[in-house]
Amino acid sequence: MVTFLHLNLVIFILNPLVKINESYAKGFLPKNIFLQIKKRYSIVASGITRIENSTRIKYPAVYIEPSLLLSNYSDKPDYAILFARTIPFIHDDKFTVFIQISAPLVAYGLKGTIHAILAHEFLHYLDLINKISKNKIISDEISGNLFENMYADTTKLFQPRAVFNDKTLLNHITKKFKPNFSDIKLENKTINFWLKKNLQKTIIHLDDNTIKLPMKSLSKIKLQSDLLTKIDEIVEKSNCI
């Protein structure tokens, strides 16, 4: 899923765990979970390296969000857990993208699940860059229905086979996204060990989650030529699948 968030760019790039550290220092995050996240961040780091080695494309900056991300339609009681989001950010005409990973994913997710979600958000990143480079993104309205929105979230992306040269990683993606993300064990752990214990959570209303990139800012965005070349190659490969 893609959304906007104002961030301190330099701090998050230098330290992906800065918000986790702040949350623990303020007493919002229990010590056992704090230590578990710090220990298991190595799984995230290895996933990023794996994706970069497979694609020869640098992964966007990552940071761990110390809250559970929940999405729902404002008029409905139903909610869904979001384990990660792709966040485009424009400040002073400078464009960057962050991958926001929720703390419960790092704390409770299996290695294959974490890597699959990292790969899925990487597909969002590539899709976003591709649309910006071709002036195809002015606004991206989401569906008001949670299921329809989650389905669109997957089907509009590049084919994973056109992006990743890693059979094990492709297998993880295929198993976890059919086409929507599903991991019952992870979801149950998140509900029982995080949500029911009233740890930090952030509610995201789907009807407010809309991408709007102003044309003035879009026109000033400078994208790396080598990245655009690789994306063009992926587009061509996708057309052949």
VENSULWO-V222533 format. One record per helix or strand. SS is the DSSP state (~ for helix, > for strand). FROM is the first residue (numbers start at 1). LEN is the number of residues. If there is no record, write none. Layout:
ss from len
SS FROM LEN
SS FROM LEN
This chain:
ss from len
> 2 2
~ 9 6
~ 18 8
~ 31 25
> 61 5
> 68 5
> 80 3
> 84 8
> 94 9
~ 103 6
~ 111 23
> 139 2
~ 146 10
~ 160 4
~ 167 10
> 177 1
> 181 1
~ 184 12
> 201 5
~ 206 3
> 211 2
~ 215 4
~ 225 16
